[in-house]
C-alpha cells in the first residue's frame, strides 16, 4: 500500500506539473496578446518555479535504492575541540531540522546531550516523510567550520569539526534478527530537552550491539518502555544500514565514488571568515551565502551528491 501510494503521488505530481505548464504558457500567450506585462511576468515566475520542481523530481525519481523511500535517523556528534565543536554540532542540527521542515518532513528529537558551556555533544533526529533517507543518505561524513570564534576573547579564527551519520528507519516488512545475548542494555537519566519527568528518572535507554560495537540511545519519552522499543528499532535500522553498506561496497568494488561518502570522511567545508563560502569537497558545488545554507538550503548539494553517487554506481555496474 505504501509503494502504491508513492506511485499515485508521483503520477499525480507529473499530471499537475503538466497542467501548470500548459496554464502558464497559455497565460503568457494571453498576456502578450493583451500587452499585459504583469500577467506575462507572473506566468514566467510560475514557469521558473515549475522548472525547479521538475529538476528536483528528476533527481528524486532516481531514488531507487531499497531503503531510499524510508524515513531516516540522523545523528550529529561534536568532534574534538570542546565548546567550539559542540556549538558547531548544534548549528548542524538546526540546519538539518530547518531543511526537513522546509521539505515538509516531520522531525522528532530522540536523543539530545547538551555541551558543557554551549551547543551539544550529540543528538539524534527521526525525520519522517517520503524519500527522507534517499535525500539525506549522502550527508553522512565530517563537516568542517571555519569562523572567528564567539567564545574566544581574542577573536581568533577557529576550525571546528562535527560528524553526521544518516541511516534508514527499517520498515516493518524487513526482518532483522538480533540475539538479545549480544546486546548490552544500559539505563541512565536523560539530559537536555525533555522536561521535568524525563530528566529526573532513569528513563533513557542505550543499547550496545557487542559483536559490531554499534550503540544507539533514546530519551525522547518519559516511559522507559517506550524508549526501549524505539532504541531496539534504531538498533535494527543501524544493523540493516551496515548490511546495505557491505553489499554496496562489494558491488562497487574499487569505485572511488563510494569512499567519498564513507563515515569519517570530510565532505563539506563551511567558511564564515575571512571569506564566505560553503564548498562540497566531493562534487565541487559551492555557495557564497553560508547563512542561507545553514538555514536549510541544502538541495543543490544533495542533488549533486545524489547524481554523482548514481553515476558512480552505474559505472561500477558497467565495469563488472
Secondary structure, 3 states (H helix, E strand, C coil): CHHHHHHHHHHHHHHHHHHHHHHHHHHHHHHHHCCCHHHHHHHHHHHHHHHHHHHHHHHHCCCCCCCCCCCEEEEEEECCCCHHHHHHHHHHHHHHHHHHHHCCCEEEEEEEEECCCCCEEEEEEEEECCCHHHHHHHHCEEEEEEEECCCCCCCCEEEEEEEEEEEECCCCCCCCCCCHHHEEEEEECCCCCCCHHHHCCCCEEEEEECCCCEEEEECCCCCHHHHHHHHHHHHHHHHHHHHHHHHHHHHHCCCHHHHCCCCCCEEEEEECCCCCEEEECCCCCEECCHHHHHCCCCHHHHHHHHHHHHHHHHHHHHHC
